[in-house]
Amino acid sequence: MAMPKHKKSKMRKRQRVAQLEKPILASTGTCPACGAVVRSHRACPKCGMYKGRKILAVG
């Protein structure tokens, strides 16, 4: 198994994690049915609508 030759600094680890989180924040929109903030290509967690159809039973 490969072993790292040098220690990764805290800053380098944190920069890598920060890059992973950015696309999630950028890919949000609003639900046309209720106006809630929704990630793209996912059903709305508030009303359960996706592409004009009721997908989830939200109670």
mmCIF file as Biopython writes it, N, C-alpha, C and O atoms, coordinates in Angstrom:
data_model
#
loop_
_atom_site.group_PDB
_atom_site.id
_atom_site.type_symbol
_atom_site.label_atom_id
_atom_site.label_alt_id
_atom_site.label_comp_id
_atom_site.label_asym_id
_atom_site.label_entity_id
_atom_site.label_seq_id
_atom_site.pdbx_PDB_ins_code
_atom_site.Cartn_x
_atom_site.Cartn_y
_atom_site.Cartn_z
_atom_site.occupancy
_atom_site.B_iso_or_equiv
_atom_site.auth_seq_id
_atom_site.auth_asym_id
_atom_site.pdbx_PDB_model_num
ATOM 1   N N  . MET A ? 1  ? 0.823   -1.187 0.000   1.0 0.0 1  A 1 
ATOM 2   C CA . MET A ? 1  ? 0.000   0.000  0.000   1.0 0.0 1  A 1 
ATOM 3   C C  . MET A ? 1  ? 0.865   1.247  0.000   1.0 0.0 1  A 1 
ATOM 4   O O  . MET A ? 1  ? 1.920   1.268  0.633   1.0 0.0 1  A 1 
ATOM 5   N N  . ALA A ? 2  ? 0.435   2.278  -0.695  1.0 0.0 2  A 1 
ATOM 6   C CA . ALA A ? 2  ? 1.206   3.512  -0.768  1.0 0.0 2  A 1 
ATOM 7   C C  . ALA A ? 2  ? 1.093   4.286  0.540   1.0 0.0 2  A 1 
ATOM 8   O O  . ALA A ? 2  ? 0.026   4.359  1.150   1.0 0.0 2  A 1 
ATOM 9   N N  . MET A ? 3  ? 2.204   4.854  0.947   1.0 0.0 3  A 1 
ATOM 10  C CA . MET A ? 3  ? 2.234   5.653  2.176   1.0 0.0 3  A 1 
ATOM 11  C C  . MET A ? 3  ? 2.675   7.065  1.817   1.0 0.0 3  A 1 
ATOM 12  O O  . MET A ? 3  ? 3.560   7.238  0.978   1.0 0.0 3  A 1 
ATOM 13  N N  . PRO A ? 4  ? 2.074   8.080  2.437   1.0 0.0 4  A 1 
ATOM 14  C CA . PRO A ? 4  ? 2.491   9.445  2.140   1.0 0.0 4  A 1 
ATOM 15  C C  . PRO A ? 4  ? 3.904   9.714  2.638   1.0 0.0 4  A 1 
ATOM 16  O O  . PRO A ? 4  ? 4.272   9.298  3.736   1.0 0.0 4  A 1 
ATOM 17  N N  . LYS A ? 5  ? 4.694   10.411 1.827   1.0 0.0 5  A 1 
ATOM 18  C CA . LYS A ? 5  ? 6.076   10.695 2.202   1.0 0.0 5  A 1 
ATOM 19  C C  . LYS A ? 5  ? 6.192   11.928 3.079   1.0 0.0 5  A 1 
ATOM 20  O O  . LYS A ? 5  ? 7.155   12.066 3.833   1.0 0.0 5  A 1 
ATOM 21  N N  . HIS A ? 6  ? 5.204   12.840 2.987   1.0 0.0 6  A 1 
ATOM 22  C CA . HIS A ? 6  ? 5.245   14.059 3.776   1.0 0.0 6  A 1 
ATOM 23  C C  . HIS A ? 6  ? 3.892   14.302 4.415   1.0 0.0 6  A 1 
ATOM 24  O O  . HIS A ? 6  ? 2.862   13.873 3.894   1.0 0.0 6  A 1 
ATOM 25  N N  . LYS A ? 7  ? 3.896   14.983 5.531   1.0 0.0 7  A 1 
ATOM 26  C CA . LYS A ? 7  ? 2.660   15.314 6.226   1.0 0.0 7  A 1 
ATOM 27  C C  . LYS A ? 7  ? 1.904   16.408 5.478   1.0 0.0 7  A 1 
ATOM 28  O O  . LYS A ? 7  ? 2.504   17.385 5.028   1.0 0.0 7  A 1 
ATOM 29  N N  . LYS A ? 8  ? 0.596   16.245 5.347   1.0 0.0 8  A 1 
ATOM 30  C CA . LYS A ? 8  ? -0.239  17.280 4.743   1.0 0.0 8  A 1 
ATOM 31  C C  . LYS A ? 8  ? -0.548  18.322 5.818   1.0 0.0 8  A 1 
ATOM 32  O O  . LYS A ? 8  ? -0.964  17.974 6.924   1.0 0.0 8  A 1 
ATOM 33  N N  . SER A ? 9  ? -0.348  19.579 5.497   1.0 0.0 9  A 1 
ATOM 34  C CA . SER A ? 9  ? -0.600  20.639 6.462   1.0 0.0 9  A 1 
ATOM 35  C C  . SER A ? 9  ? -2.105  20.815 6.679   1.0 0.0 9  A 1 
ATOM 36  O O  . SER A ? 9  ? -2.912  20.382 5.857   1.0 0.0 9  A 1 
ATOM 37  N N  . LYS A ? 10 ? -2.469  21.447 7.777   1.0 0.0 10 A 1 
ATOM 38  C CA . LYS A ? 10 ? -3.873  21.703 8.080   1.0 0.0 10 A 1 
ATOM 39  C C  . LYS A ? 10 ? -4.493  22.603 7.022   1.0 0.0 10 A 1 
ATOM 40  O O  . LYS A ? 10 ? -5.645  22.414 6.632   1.0 0.0 10 A 1 
ATOM 41  N N  . MET A ? 11 ? -3.727  23.575 6.563   1.0 0.0 11 A 1 
ATOM 42  C CA . MET A ? 11 ? -4.239  24.503 5.563   1.0 0.0 11 A 1 
ATOM 43  C C  . MET A ? 11 ? -4.562  23.774 4.261   1.0 0.0 11 A 1 
ATOM 44  O O  . MET A ? 11 ? -5.598  24.029 3.647   1.0 0.0 11 A 1 
ATOM 45  N N  . ARG A ? 12 ? -3.690  22.878 3.843   1.0 0.0 12 A 1 
ATOM 46  C CA . ARG A ? 12 ? -3.916  22.155 2.589   1.0 0.0 12 A 1 
ATOM 47  C C  . ARG A ? 12 ? -5.156  21.268 2.695   1.0 0.0 12 A 1 
ATOM 48  O O  . ARG A ? 12 ? -5.930  21.171 1.743   1.0 0.0 12 A 1 
ATOM 49  N N  . LYS A ? 13 ? -5.351  20.619 3.847   1.0 0.0 13 A 1 
ATOM 50  C CA . LYS A ? 13 ? -6.537  19.789 4.039   1.0 0.0 13 A 1 
ATOM 51  C C  . LYS A ? 13 ? -7.797  20.633 4.015   1.0 0.0 13 A 1 
ATOM 52  O O  . LYS A ? 13 ? -8.796  20.244 3.411   1.0 0.0 13 A 1 
ATOM 53  N N  . ARG A ? 14 ? -7.757  21.780 4.664   1.0 0.0 14 A 1 
ATOM 54  C CA . ARG A ? 14 ? -8.938  22.649 4.736   1.0 0.0 14 A 1 
ATOM 55  C C  . ARG A ? 14 ? -9.283  23.246 3.374   1.0 0.0 14 A 1 
ATOM 56  O O  . ARG A ? 14 ? -10.457 23.420 3.047   1.0 0.0 14 A 1 
ATOM 57  N N  . GLN A ? 15 ? -8.253  23.559 2.580   1.0 0.0 15 A 1 
ATOM 58  C CA . GLN A ? 15 ? -8.507  24.077 1.235   1.0 0.0 15 A 1 
ATOM 59  C C  . GLN A ? 15 ? -9.175  23.016 0.362   1.0 0.0 15 A 1 
ATOM 60  O O  . GLN A ? 15 ? -10.055 23.341 -0.435  1.0 0.0 15 A 1 
ATOM 61  N N  . ARG A ? 16 ? -8.772  21.760 0.501   1.0 0.0 16 A 1 
ATOM 62  C CA . ARG A ? 16 ? -9.356  20.683 -0.279  1.0 0.0 16 A 1 
ATOM 63  C C  . ARG A ? 16 ? -10.827 20.501 0.093   1.0 0.0 16 A 1 
ATOM 64  O O  . ARG A ? 16 ? -11.673 20.336 -0.786  1.0 0.0 16 A 1 
ATOM 65  N N  . VAL A ? 17 ? -11.133 20.529 1.374   1.0 0.0 17 A 1 
ATOM 66  C CA . VAL A ? 17 ? -12.518 20.367 1.830   1.0 0.0 17 A 1 
ATOM 67  C C  . VAL A ? 17 ? -13.369 21.545 1.379   1.0 0.0 17 A 1 
ATOM 68  O O  . VAL A ? 17 ? -14.526 21.356 1.006   1.0 0.0 17 A 1 
ATOM 69  N N  . ALA A ? 18 ? -12.823 22.755 1.404   1.0 0.0 18 A 1 
ATOM 70  C CA . ALA A ? 18 ? -13.567 23.937 0.987   1.0 0.0 18 A 1 
ATOM 71  C C  . ALA A ? 18 ? -13.929 23.852 -0.499  1.0 0.0 18 A 1 
ATOM 72  O O  . ALA A ? 18 ? -15.008 24.301 -0.888  1.0 0.0 18 A 1 
ATOM 73  N N  . GLN A ? 19 ? -13.063 23.293 -1.329  1.0 0.0 19 A 1 
ATOM 74  C CA . GLN A ? 19 ? -13.352 23.157 -2.747  1.0 0.0 19 A 1 
ATOM 75  C C  . GLN A ? 19 ? -14.477 22.159 -2.985  1.0 0.0 19 A 1 
ATOM 76  O O  . GLN A ? 19 ? -15.240 22.308 -3.939  1.0 0.0 19 A 1 
ATOM 77  N N  . LEU A ? 20 ? -14.593 21.144 -2.134  1.0 0.0 20 A 1 
ATOM 78  C CA . LEU A ? 20 ? -15.649 20.157 -2.297  1.0 0.0 20 A 1 
ATOM 79  C C  . LEU A ? 20 ? -17.018 20.738 -1.967  1.0 0.0 20 A 1 
ATOM 80  O O  . LEU A ? 20 ? -18.024 20.296 -2.521  1.0 0.0 20 A 1 
ATOM 81  N N  . GLU A ? 21 ? -17.069 21.715 -1.078  1.0 0.0 21 A 1 
ATOM 82  C CA . GLU A ? 21 ? -18.342 22.273 -0.637  1.0 0.0 21 A 1 
ATOM 83  C C  . GLU A ? 21 ? -18.878 23.347 -1.583  1.0 0.0 21 A 1 
ATOM 84  O O  . GLU A ? 21 ? -20.079 23.617 -1.567  1.0 0.0 21 A 1 
ATOM 85  N N  . LYS A ? 22 ? -18.040 23.960 -2.394  1.0 0.0 22 A 1 
ATOM 86  C CA . LYS A ? 22 ? -18.466 25.078 -3.234  1.0 0.0 22 A 1 
ATOM 87  C C  . LYS A ? 22 ? -19.540 24.710 -4.268  1.0 0.0 22 A 1 
ATOM 88  O O  . LYS A ? 22 ? -20.505 25.462 -4.398  1.0 0.0 22 A 1 
ATOM 89  N N  . PRO A ? 23 ? -19.431 23.600 -5.011  1.0 0.0 23 A 1 
ATOM 90  C CA . PRO A ? 23 ? -20.469 23.318 -6.008  1.0 0.0 23 A 1 
ATOM 91  C C  . PRO A ? 23 ? -21.853 23.124 -5.399  1.0 0.0 23 A 1 
ATOM 92  O O  . PRO A ? 23 ? -22.852 23.432 -6.049  1.0 0.0 23 A 1 
ATOM 93  N N  . ILE A ? 24 ? -21.937 22.627 -4.183  1.0 0.0 24 A 1 
ATOM 94  C CA . ILE A ? 24 ? -23.225 22.433 -3.529  1.0 0.0 24 A 1 
ATOM 95  C C  . ILE A ? 24 ? -23.887 23.780 -3.272  1.0 0.0 24 A 1 
ATOM 96  O O  . ILE A ? 24 ? -25.094 23.923 -3.466  1.0 0.0 24 A 1 
ATOM 97  N N  . LEU A ? 25 ? -23.118 24.757 -2.842  1.0 0.0 25 A 1 
ATOM 98  C CA . LEU A ? 25 ? -23.681 26.062 -2.563  1.0 0.0 25 A 1 
ATOM 99  C C  . LEU A ? 25 ? -24.107 26.773 -3.845  1.0 0.0 25 A 1 
ATOM 100 O O  . LEU A ? 25 ? -25.079 27.528 -3.840  1.0 0.0 25 A 1 
ATOM 101 N N  . ALA A ? 26 ? -23.388 26.537 -4.941  1.0 0.0 26 A 1 
ATOM 102 C CA . ALA A ? 26 ? -23.668 27.245 -6.183  1.0 0.0 26 A 1 
ATOM 103 C C  . ALA A ? 26 ? -24.871 26.667 -6.922  1.0 0.0 26 A 1 
ATOM 104 O O  . ALA A ? 26 ? -25.511 27.382 -7.693  1.0 0.0 26 A 1 
ATOM 105 N N  . SER A ? 27 ? -25.194 25.399 -6.709  1.0 0.0 27 A 1 
ATOM 106 C CA . SER A ? 27 ? -26.237 24.752 -7.496  1.0 0.0 27 A 1 
ATOM 107 C C  . SER A ? 27 ? -27.579 24.759 -6.772  1.0 0.0 27 A 1 
ATOM 108 O O  . SER A ? 27 ? -28.207 23.712 -6.615  1.0 0.0 27 A 1 
ATOM 109 N N  . THR A ? 28 ? -28.017 25.935 -6.331  1.0 0.0 28 A 1 
ATOM 110 C CA . THR A ? 28 ? -29.321 26.040 -5.688  1.0 0.0 28 A 1 
ATOM 111 C C  . THR A ? 28 ? -30.229 26.927 -6.519  1.0 0.0 28 A 1 
ATOM 112 O O  . THR A ? 28 ? -29.774 27.779 -7.283  1.0 0.0 28 A 1 
ATOM 113 N N  . GLY A ? 29 ? -31.520 26.707 -6.352  1.0 0.0 29 A 1 
ATOM 114 C CA . GLY A ? 29 ? -32.508 27.506 -7.048  1.0 0.0 29 A 1 
ATOM 115 C C  . GLY A ? 29 ? -33.730 27.635 -6.157  1.0 0.0 29 A 1 
ATOM 116 O O  . GLY A ? 29 ? -33.674 27.320 -4.969  1.0 0.0 29 A 1 
ATOM 117 N N  . THR A ? 30 ? -34.818 28.092 -6.720  1.0 0.0 30 A 1 
ATOM 118 C CA . THR A ? 30 ? -36.050 28.220 -5.956  1.0 0.0 30 A 1 
ATOM 119 C C  . THR A ? 30 ? -37.103 27.285 -6.528  1.0 0.0 30 A 1 
ATOM 120 O O  . THR A ? 30 ? -37.143 27.042 -7.734  1.0 0.0 30 A 1 
ATOM 121 N N  . CYS A ? 31 ? -37.939 26.773 -5.670  1.0 0.0 31 A 1 
ATOM 122 C CA . CYS A ? 31 ? -39.027 25.892 -6.073  1.0 0.0 31 A 1 
ATOM 123 C C  . CYS A ? 31 ? -40.129 26.740 -6.706  1.0 0.0 31 A 1 
ATOM 124 O O  . CYS A ? 31 ? -40.570 27.716 -6.098  1.0 0.0 31 A 1 
ATOM 125 N N  . PRO A ? 32 ? -40.586 26.393 -7.913  1.0 0.0 32 A 1 
ATOM 126 C CA . PRO A ? 32 ? -41.643 27.193 -8.534  1.0 0.0 32 A 1 
ATOM 127 C C  . PRO A ? 32 ? -42.993 27.057 -7.829  1.0 0.0 32 A 1 
ATOM 128 O O  . PRO A ? 32 ? -43.848 27.933 -7.962  1.0 0.0 32 A 1 
ATOM 129 N N  . ALA A ? 33 ? -43.192 25.974 -7.085  1.0 0.0 33 A 1 
ATOM 130 C CA . ALA A ? 33 ? -44.478 25.764 -6.430  1.0 0.0 33 A 1 
ATOM 131 C C  . ALA A ? 33 ? -44.584 26.539 -5.115  1.0 0.0 33 A 1 
ATOM 132 O O  . ALA A ? 33 ? -45.587 27.207 -4.866  1.0 0.0 33 A 1 
ATOM 133 N N  . CYS A ? 34 ? -43.535 26.447 -4.263  1.0 0.0 34 A 1 
ATOM 134 C CA . CYS A ? 34 ? -43.632 27.074 -2.939  1.0 0.0 34 A 1 
ATOM 135 C C  . CYS A ? 34 ? -42.603 28.175 -2.699  1.0 0.0 34 A 1 
ATOM 136 O O  . CYS A ? 34 ? -42.739 28.938 -1.743  1.0 0.0 34 A 1 
ATOM 137 N N  . GLY A ? 35 ? -41.573 28.275 -3.549  1.0 0.0 35 A 1 
ATOM 138 C CA . GLY A ? 35 ? -40.580 29.333 -3.409  1.0 0.0 35 A 1 
ATOM 139 C C  . GLY A ? 35 ? -39.446 29.023 -2.454  1.0 0.0 35 A 1 
ATOM 140 O O  . GLY A ? 35 ? -38.647 29.907 -2.143  1.0 0.0 35 A 1 
ATOM 141 N N  . ALA A ? 36 ? -39.355 27.794 -1.981  1.0 0.0 36 A 1 
ATOM 142 C CA . ALA A ? 36 ? -38.281 27.413 -1.061  1.0 0.0 36 A 1 
ATOM 143 C C  . ALA A ? 36 ? -36.971 27.231 -1.822  1.0 0.0 36 A 1 
ATOM 144 O O  . ALA A ? 36 ? -36.980 27.005 -3.032  1.0 0.0 36 A 1 
ATOM 145 N N  . VAL A ? 37 ? -35.849 27.329 -1.119  1.0 0.0 37 A 1 
ATOM 146 C CA . VAL A ? 37 ? -34.536 27.117 -1.729  1.0 0.0 37 A 1 
ATOM 147 C C  . VAL A ? 37 ? -34.331 25.612 -1.893  1.0 0.0 37 A 1 
ATOM 148 O O  . VAL A ? 37 ? -34.471 24.848 -0.938  1.0 0.0 37 A 1 
ATOM 149 N N  . VAL A ? 38 ? -33.994 25.194 -3.128  1.0 0.0 38 A 1 
ATOM 150 C CA . VAL A ? 38 ? -33.884 23.782 -3.468  1.0 0.0 38 A 1 
ATOM 151 C C  . VAL A ? 38 ? -32.601 23.556 -4.243  1.0 0.0 38 A 1 
ATOM 152 O O  . VAL A ? 38 ? -32.238 24.374 -5.090  1.0 0.0 38 A 1 
ATOM 153 N N  . ARG A ? 39 ? -31.906 22.457 -3.968  1.0 0.0 39 A 1 
ATOM 154 C CA . ARG A ? 39 ? -30.760 22.075 -4.788  1.0 0.0 39 A 1 
ATOM 155 C C  . ARG A ? 39 ? -31.262 21.613 -6.145  1.0 0.0 39 A 1 
ATOM 156 O O  . ARG A ? 39 ? -32.342 21.031 -6.245  1.0 0.0 39 A 1 
ATOM 157 N N  . SER A ? 40 ? -30.485 21.869 -7.186  1.0 0.0 40 A 1 
ATOM 158 C CA . SER A ? 40 ? -30.932 21.548 -8.535  1.0 0.0 40 A 1 
ATOM 159 C C  . SER A ? 40 ? -31.012 20.032 -8.730  1.0 0.0 40 A 1 
ATOM 160 O O  . SER A ? 40 ? -30.231 19.280 -8.147  1.0 0.0 40 A 1 
ATOM 161 N N  . HIS A ? 41 ? -31.959 19.599 -9.551  1.0 0.0 41 A 1 
ATOM 162 C CA . HIS A ? 41 ? -32.201 18.196 -9.898  1.0 0.0 41 A 1 
ATOM 163 C C  . HIS A ? 41 ? -32.607 17.355 -8.693  1.0 0.0 41 A 1 
ATOM 164 O O  . HIS A ? 41 ? -32.299 16.164 -8.637  1.0 0.0 41 A 1 
ATOM 165 N N  . ARG A ? 42 ? -33.294 17.961 -7.733  1.0 0.0 42 A 1 
ATOM 166 C CA . ARG A ? 42 ? -33.789 17.238 -6.558  1.0 0.0 42 A 1 
ATOM 167 C C  . ARG A ? 42 ? -35.196 17.709 -6.231  1.0 0.0 42 A 1 
ATOM 168 O O  . ARG A ? 42 ? -35.578 18.830 -6.564  1.0 0.0 42 A 1 
ATOM 169 N N  . ALA A ? 43 ? -35.958 16.852 -5.580  1.0 0.0 43 A 1 
ATOM 170 C CA . ALA A ? 43 ? -37.315 17.225 -5.189  1.0 0.0 43 A 1 
ATOM 171 C C  . ALA A ? 43 ? -37.255 18.245 -4.054  1.0 0.0 43 A 1 
ATOM 172 O O  . ALA A ? 43 ? -36.316 18.252 -3.258  1.0 0.0 43 A 1 
ATOM 173 N N  . CYS A ? 44 ? -38.264 19.098 -3.993  1.0 0.0 44 A 1 
ATOM 174 C CA . CYS A ? 44 ? -38.330 20.133 -2.956  1.0 0.0 44 A 1 
ATOM 175 C C  . CYS A ? 44 ? -38.612 19.478 -1.609  1.0 0.0 44 A 1 
ATOM 176 O O  . CYS A ? 44 ? -39.567 18.711 -1.492  1.0 0.0 44 A 1 
ATOM 177 N N  . PRO A ? 45 ? -37.800 19.762 -0.588  1.0 0.0 45 A 1 
ATOM 178 C CA . PRO A ? 45 ? -38.049 19.147 0.725   1.0 0.0 45 A 1 
ATOM 179 C C  . PRO A ? 45 ? -39.268 19.725 1.434   1.0 0.0 45 A 1 
ATOM 180 O O  . PRO A ? 45 ? -39.792 19.098 2.355   1.0 0.0 45 A 1 
ATOM 181 N N  . LYS A ? 46 ? -39.733 20.908 1.027   1.0 0.0 46 A 1 
ATOM 182 C CA . LYS A ? 46 ? -40.882 21.545 1.689   1.0 0.0 46 A 1 
ATOM 183 C C  . LYS A ? 46 ? -42.213 21.025 1.160   1.0 0.0 46 A 1 
ATOM 184 O O  . LYS A ? 46 ? -43.101 20.671 1.935   1.0 0.0 46 A 1 
ATOM 185 N N  . CYS A ? 47 ? -42.348 20.982 -0.191  1.0 0.0 47 A 1 
ATOM 186 C CA . CYS A ? 47 ? -43.644 20.594 -0.759  1.0 0.0 47 A 1 
ATOM 187 C C  . CYS A ? 47 ? -43.608 19.250 -1.496  1.0 0.0 47 A 1 
ATOM 188 O O  . CYS A ? 47 ? -44.665 18.683 -1.773  1.0 0.0 47 A 1 
ATOM 189 N N  . GLY A ? 48 ? -42.416 18.727 -1.821  1.0 0.0 48 A 1 
ATOM 190 C CA . GLY A ? 48 ? -42.310 17.426 -2.472  1.0 0.0 48 A 1 
ATOM 191 C C  . GLY A ? 48 ? -42.503 17.449 -3.979  1.0 0.0 48 A 1 
ATOM 192 O O  . GLY A ? 48 ? -42.702 16.396 -4.583  1.0 0.0 48 A 1 
ATOM 193 N N  . MET A ? 49 ? -42.450 18.620 -4.602  1.0 0.0 49 A 1 
ATOM 194 C CA . MET A ? 49 ? -42.658 18.731 -6.046  1.0 0.0 49 A 1 
ATOM 195 C C  . MET A ? 49 ? -41.328 18.624 -6.789  1.0 0.0 49 A 1 
ATOM 196 O O  . MET A ? 49 ? -40.296 19.085 -6.301  1.0 0.0 49 A 1 
ATOM 197 N N  . TYR A ? 50 ? -41.364 18.006 -7.990  1.0 0.0 50 A 1 
ATOM 198 C CA . TYR A ? 50 ? -40.208 17.956 -8.883  1.0 0.0 50 A 1 
ATOM 199 C C  . TYR A ? 50 ? -40.723 17.966 -10.314 1.0 0.0 50 A 1 
ATOM 200 O O  . TYR A ? 50 ? -41.493 17.089 -10.704 1.0 0.0 50 A 1 
ATOM 201 N N  . LYS A ? 51 ? -40.305 18.944 -11.090 1.0 0.0 51 A 1 
ATOM 202 C CA . LYS A ? 51 ? -40.723 19.122 -12.484 1.0 0.0 51 A 1 
ATOM 203 C C  . LYS A ? 51 ? -42.245 19.157 -12.617 1.0 0.0 51 A 1 
ATOM 204 O O  . LYS A ? 51 ? -42.807 18.572 -13.543 1.0 0.0 51 A 1 
ATOM 205 N N  . GLY A ? 52 ? -42.904 19.843 -11.691 1.0 0.0 52 A 1 
ATOM 206 C CA . GLY A ? 52 ? -44.340 20.030 -11.772 1.0 0.0 52 A 1 
ATOM 207 C C  . GLY A ? 52 ? -45.172 18.854 -11.302 1.0 0.0 52 A 1 
ATOM 208 O O  . GLY A ? 52 ? -46.396 18.877 -11.428 1.0 0.0 52 A 1 
ATOM 209 N N  . ARG A ? 53 ? -44.528 17.820 -10.760 1.0 0.0 53 A 1 
ATOM 210 C CA . ARG A ? 53 ? -45.263 16.638 -10.283 1.0 0.0 53 A 1 
ATOM 211 C C  . ARG A ? 53 ? -45.003 16.441 -8.801  1.0 0.0 53 A 1 
ATOM 212 O O  . ARG A ? 53 ? -43.933 16.800 -8.308  1.0 0.0 53 A 1 
ATOM 213 N N  . LYS A ? 54 ? -45.957 15.879 -8.087  1.0 0.0 54 A 1 
ATOM 214 C CA . LYS A ? 54 ? -45.803 15.564 -6.661  1.0 0.0 54 A 1 
ATOM 215 C C  . LYS A ? 54 ? -45.048 14.250 -6.563  1.0 0.0 54 A 1 
ATOM 216 O O  . LYS A ? 54 ? -45.553 13.208 -6.981  1.0 0.0 54 A 1 
ATOM 217 N N  . ILE A ? 55 ? -43.823 14.295 -6.004  1.0 0.0 55 A 1 
ATOM 218 C CA . ILE A ? 55 ? -42.958 13.122 -5.927  1.0 0.0 55 A 1 
ATOM 219 C C  . ILE A ? 55 ? -42.900 12.576 -4.495  1.0 0.0 55 A 1 
ATOM 220 O O  . ILE A ? 55 ? -43.010 11.370 -4.277  1.0 0.0 55 A 1 
ATOM 221 N N  . LEU A ? 56 ? -42.728 13.469 -3.534  1.0 0.0 56 A 1 
ATOM 222 C CA . LEU A ? 56 ? -42.575 13.073 -2.133  1.0 0.0 56 A 1 
ATOM 223 C C  . LEU A ? 56 ? -43.828 13.392 -1.348  1.0 0.0 56 A 1 
ATOM 224 O O  . LEU A ? 56 ? -44.482 14.408 -1.586  1.0 0.0 56 A 1 
ATOM 225 N N  . ALA A ? 57 ? -44.161 12.517 -0.408  1.0 0.0 57 A 1 
ATOM 226 C CA . ALA A ? 57 ? -45.252 12.791 0.514   1.0 0.0 57 A 1 
ATOM 227 C C  . ALA A ? 57 ? -44.661 13.491 1.737   1.0 0.0 57 A 1 
ATOM 228 O O  . ALA A ? 57 ? -44.083 12.847 2.613   1.0 0.0 57 A 1 
ATOM 229 N N  . VAL A ? 58 ? -44.812 14.806 1.787   1.0 0.0 58 A 1 
ATOM 230 C CA . VAL A ? 58 ? -44.261 15.585 2.888   1.0 0.0 58 A 1 
ATOM 231 C C  . VAL A ? 58 ? -45.383 15.855 3.865   1.0 0.0 58 A 1 
ATOM 232 O O  . VAL A ? 58 ? -46.454 16.337 3.496   1.0 0.0 58 A 1 
ATOM 233 N N  . GLY A ? 59 ? -45.112 15.533 5.130   1.0 0.0 59 A 1 
ATOM 234 C CA . GLY A ? 59 ? -46.198 15.671 6.096   1.0 0.0 59 A 1 
ATOM 235 C C  . GLY A ? 59 ? -45.946 16.509 7.252   1.0 0.0 59 A 1 
ATOM 236 O O  . GLY A ? 59 ? -46.821 16.666 8.103   1.0 0.0 59 A 1 
#
